Amino acid sequence: MTDIRDEVRAGFAETFGYEPIGLWSAPGRVNLIGEHTDYNEGFVLPFAINRRTILALGLRSDRMLRIASSFADELVELDLSELSTDNLHGWSAYPLGVAWALGEHGADLGAVPGFDIFIDSDVPVGAGLSSSAAIESAVALALNDVWQLGFDRRTLARVGQLAENKAVGAPTGIMDQSASLLGKTDSAVFLDCRTLESEVIDLGFAAAGLELLIIDTGVSHSHATGGYADRRASCELGAKLLGVTSLREVTIDDLPRAREVLDEVTFRRVRHIVTENQRVLDTVRTLREQGPRAIGDLLDASHRSMRDDFEISVPELDLAVETATMNGALGARMTGGGFGGAAIALVPTDAVSRLQVAIDGAFAEHGFGQPDTFVVNAAKGASRD
């Protein structure tokens, strides 16, 4: 982190010609279990990871907003008076969308100064580790501080979600921003996406001699494109045909009736959400009662459901999960929105290196590009650094 903080400060000074007033950061996240349940008002169990987006910020004496980063050549400039979703494009829609969304949540954007922001990150993009929410959460926390808005972190999570939905155009739920803002070291965030009530759950991986291995397939995905939106539309259709406001209201006992009411594809989409919600509850209970070594079967079942019922996996993800389970992982599943990205594997510490070699070999044998595999730890949420 020291190196990247120094790089952010230097990048800010080089771009804008003066020193920033402060640095803020926010982590990416891994979803341990609970995929696509968030926008269905269900349950999720993500945790913040030790990969972060860091920004340096300076306040201006005028109303100009300027955004730059280490990963884009352009310097984006926009006057606060012109801040609207119609004027936000490309990567800058994430940070500038947050400024717009703060106004939608009640901030008086006519009474605040402009800013300069420089951003850097070591959260992999397109891997399903929520690099977008890391940007949104860092910007939301920074602007909440320097504009003295007084919003709490749950409100800032809603701000980030609104920015992603309306400024970026990705129909995501609130899980990613909640994990990035509410995360705690060595813990997961058990989030009820209907009430937004959250509880910190001890993971206990290190004490149990376990690591969580990320297998980034290198197959990039985007929530703003069709597959994610199609799945969300299927869930909304299923809820409508079942006469409920969201699939949160559907239980496993309701699935026989759902099979009669719904077409085959919509039924399978609904079945994934209903069973995944139950798997989240079962995982939380198992962590409390038996510890992390007992959750492997739930991770495996989650992947099968996403592969077969929700149909959001790809061959690279299936190979990663299959190879992991055959080479010592207690459980494995794809994580994130699907159609690419990463898988996770819960692995005994002494088996990590062997598993990494096996995955590299399997991908090479199938003619896939070499994946990036690395261990992550549950880390703190967004902060001023």
ABEGO torsion letter per residue (X at the ends): XAAAAAAAAAAAAAAAGBBBABBBBBBBBBBABGBGAAAAGBBBBBBBBABBBBBBBBBBABABBBBBBAABABBBBBBAAABBAAABBEAAAAAAAAAAAAAAAGBBAAABBBBBBBBBBABBBGAGAGAAAAAAAAAAAAAAAAAGAGBBAAAAAAAAAAAAAAAAGBBBBAAAAAAAAABBBGBBBBBBAAAGBBBBBBAGAAAAGBBBBBBBAGBBBBAABAAAAAAAAAAAAAAAAAGBABAAABBAAAAAAAAAABBAAAAAAAAAAAAAAAAAAAAAAAAAAAEAAAAAAAAAAAAAAAAAAAGABBAAAAAAAAAAAAAGBABBBBBEAEGEEBBBBBBBAAAAAAAAAAAAAAAAAAGBBBBBBBBBBBBBBBBBX
